[in-house]
């Protein structure tokens, strides 16, 4: 029987994986709602930035704002926030949410490959097996037979692969260039604030007032995405504090499954047998890589 102390991390893990998987269906609802992409990006990111700023004020540890820190936040904001979300908004209307979930799920494999190329981590037999399984999964995803009745053009599939590549750059850059004296909450807040400022600047030239003139389901989804992002950030760092980064990485397995299930529930998506095989290959590859992840720089944070 699982004790209450052991149950809390497991519930955190399940929630984190489920919400990560839900994200792709939510962003599809927002993209189809008629709100401009600039509006979706700006409203969501500013919401997260404001929420993180409140958390920072409550903790009395605001982000450090030296030029070096600002450059770090800028690179992380571009590679971890803006570029992935722009691509996701662009491609999600051209493919099932479950398919995009599977593609983005290879981010840990891409992170390991980037670390190996930069000689910041080693690849052993287990990791190599995980990378090969992941490569087979990606190859299967790209096959036309995998998409069933909903055909997806090659250009959208290849463009979607930019998302895990961008996350891989973000993870490796953060691990290599983590600023001294900053904890995880400060960095997350700094990234969100810089991303918000960039989008506010862009929206000054491309803002469409109809995005906020009448409320629709897209606005509800944007508010929900911002709130769930704040909860995810808290749970992510709390889970690392309680069980460590390797345990936290197992949320990726649940993300693969939950992303597919959410797509089936919300959009009545149906995966082909080949897609299910790809999902199983991805889970196996994440297991082989996940228990032996590249070295991460995780600065402990106090409880909020």
N, C-alpha and C positions, 0 to 999 in steps of 0.2 A: 504494500500500500504506500502511495506517495505521500510524504509528509507535507504540511503546509509550506514549509521552507523550500521544499523541492518542487511543489506545485506552482508557486508563483513564477519562477523562471520559465517553466514549461508553458504556462498561460501567456506570458509575455512573448515567448517565441512563436506560438500559434497566432497571436494577434498580429505580430509584426509581419509574419509571412503572408497572412490573409490580407492585411491592409496594403502591403506592397503589390500583391496580385490584383487587388481591387482597383488600384490606381489606374491601370490601363483601360479598364472599362469606364471609369469616371472621366478620364481625359477624352475618351471617344464621345461620351455624352456631351461634354463641353464643346468639343470641336464641331459637333453636329447641331449645336443649339442656335447658331447664327451669330454668336459673339465673335468678334474678330480675334485672330491669334494674338495680336498685340494686347488686346484687352484681357484675354485669358491669362497670358504670361504675367502681365503687370499686376492684375488684381490678386492672383494666386501668390506671386512672389512677395509683393508688398504685405499681404496678409501674414505670411510666414515671417517676414522681416520684423513686423511690428510685434508679433507674438514672441519671437526670440528676444527682442529688445526688452520686453516686459520681464521675461525670465531673467535676463542679464541684470536688470535693475533690482529684482528681488534677491538675486544672489550677490549683488554688489560687486560684480565682476564683469564690467563692460569689456568689449574687445579692445585690444591694444591697437593704436592707430599710428604707428610709426610708418615711414615709407616702405620699409621691408615687409611689415605686416600687411600693408595695403596691397602690395604687389602679390603677396601670397593669397590674400582674399580674392583678388581680381582673377588670378589664374584658376583658382578653385571654383569661383562663381561661374566662369565661362565654361569650364570643362565638366563641372558637376551639377550645374543648374541649367544655364541658358541653352547651350548647344543641345544637350539631350532632350530638353523639353520642346525646343523648336522642332527638332527632327520628329519627335513623337507626335506632336500636333500635326505635322505635315503628312506623316505616313498613316496615321491611325484611321483616317477615313477611307483608306484604300486597302485595308486588310483587317482580318478579325483581331479583336483584342487579345484572344488567347495566343494567336500566332506572334504578336508583338511581345507578349510576355515571354515566350520561349526564346525569342531572339535576344532580348535584353538579359535573360538569365545566364547568358554566356559571359557576362561581365567578369566574374571571378576568374574564369579561364583566360580571358584577355588580359586581366591584371597580372596573372602569373607569367604569361608570355612576355609582356612588356618588362616585367621585373627581370626575367631571364635574359632578354636582349640587352638590358642596361647593366647586366652583371651584378644586380643588387640582391639576387636570390638564386638558389640552386634548383635544378629539376632532377628529381630522382625517378626511379622506375614507376612508383605509384602516381606521381604527378604526370609523368609522361603518358601513362595509361589514361589518366583523366583527360588530358589534352586531346589525345587521339579519339577517345569516345565523344568528346565534345565536338571535334571536327566532323565525325560521322553524323552527329545529331544535326549540325548546321547544314551539312550537305543534304541530308534527308529533308530538312525544312525548305531548302531552296528548290527541291524538285517540284515540278508542276503537279504531279500526282498527289502531293501532300496536302494540297489546298482544297481538295474535294470539288464541290460545285462552285465555290467562291474563288475564282481565278485571281491571282495576284501577280501584277507585272514585275519583272525582274528588277526594274529600276527602284521600285519601292522596297523590295527585299534588301537590295544592296545598300540603299540609303539608310534603312533601319539598322544595319550593322554598324553604322557610325556611332550609334548610341552606346553599345557596350565598349567600343573602342574609346569613346570620350570618357566614360566612367573609369576605364583602366588607366588612362592618362591622369585623371583626377586622383585616384587612389595612390598611384606610384609617386606623383608629385607631392602629395600631402605627406606620405611616409618619408620621403627624402628631404623635404624642405620645411618640415614642421617648425614653426617659430618657437624659440625658447620662451619659457615663462607663460605660455598660453595653454589653457586646458581645452577639452573638447567642446564644451558649451560656448566658450569665448570664440573659438574658431568657427563653429557652426553659425553663431550670431553674426560674426564679421562677414562670412560668405553671403548670408542672406541679405544683410544691409547693402553690401556692394552690388549684389545682383538687383536689388530693388532700385537703387539709385541709377544703375545703368538703364533699366527698363523705364523708369520715370522719364529719363532723358530722351529715350527713343519715342515714348508715347507722346511727348510734347509735339512731335512732328507727324505722328501717325495715329493719334487718338481719334476714335470715332465715338461721338457722344451717344449715339444710339445704343452703345454697349451697356450704358447704365440708365437709360431712360425708361425702360420697362423690364420688369423682373420676369425671368423664365427659369426653366429647370437648369440651364447652364450656370446661372448665378448661384443657385442653391448648391450645385456641384462644386463650384469654385470655393464657396465658403466652407463646404465640407472637406475639400482637399486641403485647404489651409489648416483647418483644425486637426485633421487626421495627421498631417505632416508634423505638427507640433507634438502631438501625442507620440508619433513614431520616433521623433528625435529623442524625447525623454526616455521612452522604453529602450531604444537602441543603446544609449549610454548607460542606463540603469542595468541592462542585461550584461553589458560588458563589465560593469562594476561587480555584479553578482557572480558571473560565471566565466567571464573572459571572452576575447574576440572569436576564438574558435567555436565555442558553443553558439555565440550570436550568429556566426556565419551559416548555421544550419537553417536559419530562416529562409535562405534561398531555396531549399527543397520545397518548403510549404508555398513559397511564392509561385513556383512552377505549377503546382497542382491548383492552387487557389485562383491564379490568373486564368487558367483554362476553365475552371468551374464557374467563376464570375461571368466570363464571356458567354457560357452556355445558359446561365440563369437570366442575365440581363438582355442579351441580344439573340438568344436561341441559336448560338453558334454550335456547329457539329464538327468535331475533328475527324479527319480520316484516320484509318488504322496506322498509316505512316507517320502522322503527327503524334499519335500516342506513343509509337516506338521512339520518336525523337524526344518526347518528354521523358520517357524512362531512361534513355541514354544520357540526357542532360542531368537527371537526378543522380545517376551512377557516377558521371564525370565530376559533378560538384562534390560528391562524397569523397572521391579519390583525391581531389585537390583540396577540399575544405578542411580536412583534419590536419593538413600540413600546409597552411597558407603561407604566402610570403610574409616576411617580417612586417609587422604593423607598428606604427608609432601611436600609441594610445596613452594620452596623458590622463591619469585618473581624475575623476571629478567627484566632488562631494555631493551628498544627497541634496536635492533641492527641497 
